[in-house]
Amino acid sequence: MTGSVLAAGDIPAPHIEYDLVAPLLIVFATAVLGVLVEAVFGREWRPKIQVPLAFAGLGAAFVWTVIMAVNGDPHQVAAEGALGIDGPTLFIQGTILVLAMLSMLLIADRRQDTFAAQAAALPGTEAEAKASAGGSAHTEIYPLTLFAVGGMLMFPASNDLLTMFVALEVMSLPLYLLCGLARRRRLLSQEAAVKYFLLGSFSSAFFLFGIALLYGYSGSMSLGDIAQVVQTGQTIVPAEVAGGVQPQEATGVLLYGGVALLAVGLLFKVGAVPFHSWKPDVYQGAPTPVTALMASGTLVSAVGALLRVFYVALENMRWDWRPMMWAVAILTMVVGAVVAITQTDIKRMLAYSSVAHAGFLLTGVIATSENGLSSVLFYLAAYGATTIGAFAVVTMVRDSSGEAGHLSRWAGLGKRSPAVAGIFAFFLLAFAGIPLTSGFTGKFAVFRAAVEGGAAPLVVVGVLSSAVAAFFYVRVIVLMFFSDPEPEGPSVVVAPATAAAVALGLAATVVLGVLPQPLLDLAGQAAGQLFVR
C-alpha cells in the first residue's frame, strides 16, 4: 500500500452537531464554571453561586432536551457518529436531568449537615474538629456532581464503544470521590469510596477488554457496524485501506468473549447479581444525597447503555445472549429479595431492594421488543422518582449521631411523626408494587412485555420475588406504626429543600400510579424511535 503523509491542513476537522449535543455541553460547561468559581471566589460566596449555577445548568439542559424531543429528528447521529440521538436517548436524558435536579435539592440542603467539612483531614483528628467548628463546607461537590451527571447523559447516548467507555469513566470518577465525603461515620464513608473505586476499576477493565475483543471481531467500534458484522459474518474494512484488504470472516470466539466481558461492565453499573457486592456497602457509607443520585441517575444511565448495546449492536444475536440474561435476572431478583430480609440498616435494605428492582428491569430488557423497551423506560422514570423520595425521608430521620440508620431506631416513628412515616410507608408500598402506585404500573408493564416476549417463567420468578420483597417492606411499616417509640428516639428534621424533594417524589409516585398513561404513551413513542444504524 502506497501513500503520502498528509499535511496538517489536509486533515479534515470533525463535524460537531452542536445543537444535538447541547444538553451535554451545557452540563459540562456548568461544571467547568463551577470549578472556576472554586478558584476565584471566597468560602462565603461559593455556596451562594454554586447552587443556583448548578440548577440553572441542569434546567437549561432539560429544556433543550425537551425542545429536541418535540421538534427534532429522532434518528440522528452526532460528533462523527459517536453519539446516537433518538427517542430512547432523549427520554433517558430527560429522566436523568429531572432526577439530578431532585438529587441536587438534597445535596444543596446545608441544614442537613451531610458532607464532611474537610475531606483531607483524618477522621477524629484535631484538624477535622477545627474544620467542623469553623463552618467549612465542600462546595466542590456541585461541579463534581455535574461532571457525573454529564457522564450519565453521555453513557446511554454513546453510539460506539470507545465513547461509551469514556462516558463510563466520566460518570464514575466523580462518584468515587463523592462517596467518601460523608460528615459522620467518616471511616465507613471512606471504606465505601475505596470499595467502589476498586470494584469499579475491575469492572472497567473487563469492559475495556470486551471492547478490544469486539473490535478484533468486527474491525469497528461503532454499534451499527458491529450489528452489521453479526448479521453478515464479514469484518468491516476501513475505507482508507479498502483497496488493499479484503473483508475477512469474523471469529465467533472474539464475539462471545467480547459480549461476556462487556456485559460484566454494564451489569456492574446496573448492580445485577453476581456483580452487586458494591451496592450495600456504598449505599450505606456514602452521603445519603449521593446515594440517592446513584440509586436513581446511575441506574437509569446504566440500563440505558445496556439497552443500546443489546438492542442495537447485538439484537441479531439475541438468542445467544438471552439465556445469560435469564440467569442473571433470576439471580438478581431472588438474591435481592431474600437478602434484604436479613438487613438491619435502612440504607442497606434499600440497596438490596435496588438489586431486586434491577432484576425486574432485566425482565423488560429480555423481552427484546418495542413494548419491552417502552416498559423499561417507564419503569426507570417511576422508580427513580420514588427512590429519591425514599432516601430524602431517610435524611430527615436523625438523632445525635446523625441519620438514624438502624431499623430499631425507626420504631414508633408513626406515632412520633405520622406524616413522615406515612409518606415513607407509601414509598415502600410503591417499591413492593402495590396497586395505585407507580411501582405497580412499572412492574405490570415489564412483566407483560416479558410474557409477550416468551419469558413467562421469568415473570413467575419475578412475581414470587415481589411477594418475598413485600415482607421486608411491610416489616418496616409495622415497625413504624405498631411499635412503641423509644424514649430517646430520633427526631424528624424538616429542611425546606429536602421537603421539596420528598413532595415531588411523592407526587410522581402517586400520579404515575393513578394516571400513568401519558408517560406510558411518551415512553412508547420514544421506544418506536430507536436508531439502529
Phi, psi and omega in degrees: 000130181250161180174179180227156179288129181285138172290160184301324181287346181273349182280117183291138178285142179294146179264121182248124176275089188297330180292328181281329182259011183303317178303318177298313183296322180297314182294315181293321178296320177296321178296318178295319175300323177297322176296319178295323176300318178299326183277333190260318189264157180283172185300323184291326185272338187302309180299325181293335179264318187296317184296305178296328178296316180296314179295323179296317179296314180294320180295318179295320178296321179294317180299317180295321178298317178297318179298317178295321180294326182278318190249347188270167173282122186282003181232079182223155170243152183226164176055055179059037178083005182285333182236140176252121182253102180222186183301307179301322179299311182294322178296314182292318179296318176298319178297315180299318181294321177295314179295325178294321178293321176296317178295324180296331174300320178289318182295322185278352183280093185287345179293336181281348174053055191270322191261151182298146179288323180212106185294331183285343181283137179292141179301134177083001182271170179294326180297321179293316180296322180293319179295321179293317180294330181278358178077023179294150180213145179274098177272351176289353176297335181288309175296326177298317178297320181292322175298318178297318179295321176300318175296322177298322179291325184280328186302306181284347180270351186296131180253001170218158191289328180292318176298322179296322178293317178299316179298320178301316181288321178297324178288320191278317187301315176297326180293325176303319180289315184297329181295337183263016187251019179294140183287319179251162186051055187298318181296319178296321179294316180292324176297319178298319180296317180294317179298316180297319180295313183294311180293322177295325178294318177298315181294324177295324177296316175301316181300315181293321177295321176298321176300316181299317181293319179292327175293319175296329179287315191255336186082010181207155175257356179289136180297322178295320178294320178298319177299321179294319179293320177301323182283319186265334183080007180245132182293157177277133176250123179302149184298331183293334183242014186297332182287336185249351184233133179262147176303140180251160176287128183291147182265120183295330180299318178296322180297307184292322176295318179295318179297317181298314182290322177297320179296326179300313180296320180288316181292333174297314180292328176291330182086031180276150178287136009263027182252030188256358194298339179285334191299306184300315182293318182288318178299321181287319187274332183289155171305137188302322175300324177290322176301317179298319178295317180292317183292340180251292186296314181296319179296316179299314181296315182294318178294323176299318177294321177299316178298318182294320180292311187277336179268339182254300185285323190244018182297326183285350177241032182299331179288346176271320183268344179299319177301321176298316180293326174303309182298315181295318181297316180297312179300318184295314180295315184290310182296316180300318182287317185287314184291332179299331181298328185275355186280143178245356177254134187295322181286325176292324177297317178293331177295313178291331172298319177297324176299313179299319180293329174299323176295320177297321178296322181294333176296324176290323177297319183295337180299333180045052179216170178296322176295322177297317179295314181294322179294322178294319179299315178296316181301318181298315180295315182293314182294322181298315181295318179295321181297315179297320177299318181295315180291331175296321177295321179301322180291342184274337183269108191224154171228197185295336181266004182114220179293139179275091186279324184289137183300328181298335180285344180272000180298131178075012180297330178296332177274329181281320181214080187298327182293311181295316179296322179294320178295317180295322177298322179295319176299318179296320177296326176293319175300324181286344179086032178286140180305155183069019170236161180295331179297321178295315181297318180295314179295318179300320182294313182289325179292320178296318179296322179293320178297316178296333179271008177085021182246042181301318177302325178295324178293323177300315178298320179296319179294317178295319178296323177297322178295319177294317181297326180300332181299310184284337172292314180294328178300318179293320179297316177298319180298321182287323190254341185238020174238152179284138179291149177289149182302321179244048182287174182290157176251165179257119179258111183262108176257145188302311183294319179294319177299324177295319178297319178297315182296318180291320176297319178295316180298317179296320180295321179288311185296317181286349174269325183268318182232070184277348191300319179302315179288325175298318177296319179296319178294321178295320178295318179296318181297329179284356182247026179294129179270122188249003177221000000 
